[in-house]
Amino acid sequence: MNTITFNQASASALPISPGAYMLGSGTTSFYVGSSNDLQRRTLEHLNGESNPCLRRKNVQKVWYQTARNEAEAKILEREWYRKYGHECNEREP
């Protein structure tokens, strides 16, 4: 698992590939997700395109891991959802 700071420059350097990600602060995960394009989805979160709960949090970090395809990314998302928390997820993946 890789970690970046939740900002425009770091998000723009993320790979354009499938993967799972978590948004949080310190060692706390607020949201777990997956995408077919990690860079695009993280930038969407930065631009406020996320659920209201997450917009109220002080997100400082993105943890991510690339995957070979969307199916593998979904498997990672479900594992992380159960293991690390999901305070702002609206439903189980």
Summary of the structure (lengths in Angstrom):
residues: 93
radius of gyration: 11.7
end to end distance: 19.2
largest distance: 32.3
contacts: 286
relative contact order: 0.28
helix: 35%
strand: 27%
